[in-house]
Amino acid sequence: MTTRPTMASSTVGELMTPDPVRIQSSAPLAHAAHLLDQHHIHGLPVVDEAGALVGVVSQTDMLRARTTEHLWSSWRGLQVRHLMSTPALTVSADTSLTDAAARMEEYQVHRLVVVGPDGTSPIGIVSTSDMVRAMAAEVADG
């Protein structure tokens, strides 16, 4: 019998999507939109030239740009750093799912970037979809 991660007994590291698609802060916004669409994801960790996490850019950020006249009229010249949310909300791989869910709720976000031991390297993403999947497994197994 395969054990599925549950909210009560698992850590972020067991549930996260490892090795997330990332984007450089200096990349054009159009490239970020392309990556979100191509990979069917809702948010990207944003890193600097050294690979350190500096923010997150999401579909919601993209939508805000489309509905804000001065951002949309400047779209072609904007870089990810102009639109990203910063600082990125992070957790470590050993954070409990319950604590991660509480952090998402507190800050009203849909994803947390999982960082490695150095505290700056993105090693994964845990999303509300991941959390709901773990909740469903808990109910099914219980």
VEXDREN-2710 file (C-alpha; in Angstrom, 1 decimal):
% VEXDREN-2710
k/r/px/py/pz
1/MET/0.0/0.0/0.0
2/THR/1.4/3.4/-1.0
3/THR/1.3/6.1/1.6
4/ARG/0.1/9.5/0.3
5/PRO/1.1/12.7/2.0
6/THR/-1.5/14.0/4.4
7/MET/-1.9/17.3/6.1
8/ALA/-1.5/15.9/9.6
9/SER/1.7/13.9/9.2
10/SER/3.7/15.2/6.2
11/THR/6.2/17.9/5.5
12/VAL/6.4/20.4/2.6
13/GLY/9.4/18.4/1.2
14/GLU/7.2/15.3/0.7
15/LEU/4.5/17.2/-1.2
16/MET/6.3/20.0/-3.0
17/THR/7.0/20.1/-6.7
18/PRO/10.8/19.9/-6.9
19/ASP/13.1/21.8/-9.1
20/PRO/10.7/24.6/-10.0
21/VAL/10.7/26.5/-13.3
22/ARG/12.4/29.8/-12.5
23/ILE/12.9/33.1/-14.2
24/GLN/15.6/35.8/-13.9
25/SER/14.4/39.2/-12.6
26/SER/15.8/40.9/-15.7
27/ALA/13.8/38.7/-18.1
28/PRO/11.0/40.4/-20.2
29/LEU/7.5/40.0/-18.9
30/ALA/6.5/38.3/-22.1
31/HIS/9.0/35.5/-21.4
32/ALA/7.4/35.0/-17.9
33/ALA/3.9/34.8/-19.5
34/HIS/5.2/32.3/-22.0
35/LEU/6.7/30.1/-19.3
36/LEU/3.5/30.2/-17.2
37/ASP/1.5/29.1/-20.2
38/GLN/4.0/26.5/-21.6
39/HIS/4.4/24.8/-18.2
40/HIS/0.7/25.1/-17.1
41/ILE/1.7/26.7/-13.9
42/HIS/0.5/29.7/-12.0
43/GLY/3.6/31.3/-10.5
44/LEU/7.4/31.4/-11.0
45/PRO/10.2/32.0/-8.5
46/VAL/12.2/35.0/-9.6
47/VAL/16.0/34.8/-9.1
48/ASP/18.9/37.2/-9.5
49/GLU/22.0/36.5/-11.6
50/ALA/23.5/34.3/-8.8
51/GLY/20.3/32.2/-8.6
52/ALA/19.1/33.7/-5.2
53/LEU/15.4/34.1/-4.8
54/VAL/14.3/37.7/-5.0
55/GLY/10.5/37.4/-5.6
56/VAL/7.6/35.6/-7.3
57/VAL/5.7/36.5/-10.4
58/SER/2.2/35.0/-10.9
59/GLN/-0.7/34.9/-13.3
60/THR/-2.4/37.4/-11.0
61/ASP/0.5/39.8/-11.5
62/MET/0.2/39.4/-15.3
63/LEU/-3.5/40.1/-15.1
64/ARG/-2.9/43.2/-13.0
65/ALA/-0.5/44.4/-15.7
66/ARG/-3.1/43.9/-18.4
67/THR/-5.8/45.8/-16.5
68/THR/-3.5/48.7/-15.4
69/GLU/-3.1/51.2/-18.3
70/HIS/0.4/52.5/-17.5
71/LEU/1.7/48.9/-17.1
72/TRP/0.0/47.6/-20.2
73/SER/1.2/50.5/-22.4
74/SER/4.7/49.8/-21.2
75/TRP/4.5/46.0/-21.4
76/ARG/7.1/45.5/-24.1
77/GLY/9.7/47.3/-22.0
78/LEU/9.0/45.8/-18.6
79/GLN/11.1/43.2/-17.0
80/VAL/9.9/40.6/-14.4
81/ARG/11.4/42.7/-11.6
82/HIS/9.0/45.5/-12.4
83/LEU/5.9/43.3/-11.6
84/MET/7.1/40.6/-9.2
85/SER/5.9/40.3/-5.6
86/THR/8.7/40.7/-3.2
87/PRO/9.9/39.4/-0.9
88/ALA/8.8/35.9/-1.8
89/LEU/7.1/33.9/0.9
90/THR/9.2/30.9/1.7
91/VAL/9.3/27.7/3.8
92/SER/11.9/25.0/4.3
93/ALA/11.3/21.4/3.2
94/ASP/10.9/20.3/6.8
95/THR/8.0/22.7/7.5
96/SER/4.8/20.8/8.3
97/LEU/1.9/21.0/5.8
98/THR/-0.3/22.5/8.5
99/ASP/2.2/25.3/9.2
100/ALA/2.6/25.9/5.4
101/ALA/-1.2/26.0/5.0
102/ALA/-1.5/28.5/7.9
103/ARG/1.2/30.7/6.2
104/MET/-0.7/30.7/2.9
105/GLU/-3.9/31.6/4.7
106/GLU/-2.3/34.3/6.7
107/TYR/-0.8/36.0/3.7
108/GLN/-3.6/35.0/1.3
109/VAL/-1.2/33.5/-1.3
110/HIS/-1.6/30.4/-3.5
111/ARG/2.0/29.2/-3.3
112/LEU/5.1/29.2/-1.2
113/VAL/8.7/28.8/-2.5
114/VAL/10.6/26.0/-0.8
115/VAL/14.2/27.1/-0.2
116/GLY/17.2/25.0/0.5
117/PRO/19.4/25.1/3.6
118/ASP/21.0/28.4/2.4
119/GLY/17.6/30.1/2.6
120/THR/17.9/31.6/-0.9
121/SER/17.9/28.8/-3.4
122/PRO/14.5/27.7/-4.6
123/ILE/14.3/23.9/-4.5
124/GLY/10.5/23.5/-4.8
125/ILE/7.0/25.0/-4.8
126/VAL/4.1/24.0/-2.7
127/SER/0.7/25.3/-3.8
128/THR/-2.9/25.4/-2.6
129/SER/-3.6/22.6/-5.2
130/ASP/-1.0/20.4/-3.5
131/MET/-2.6/21.1/-0.1
132/VAL/-6.1/20.2/-1.3
133/ARG/-4.7/17.0/-2.8
134/ALA/-3.2/16.1/0.6
135/MET/-6.5/16.9/2.3
136/ALA/-8.3/14.6/-0.1
137/ALA/-5.8/11.9/0.6
138/GLU/-6.3/12.3/4.3
139/VAL/-10.1/12.0/4.0
140/ALA/-9.8/9.0/1.6
141/ASP/-7.3/7.2/3.9
142/GLY/-9.1/8.0/7.1
END
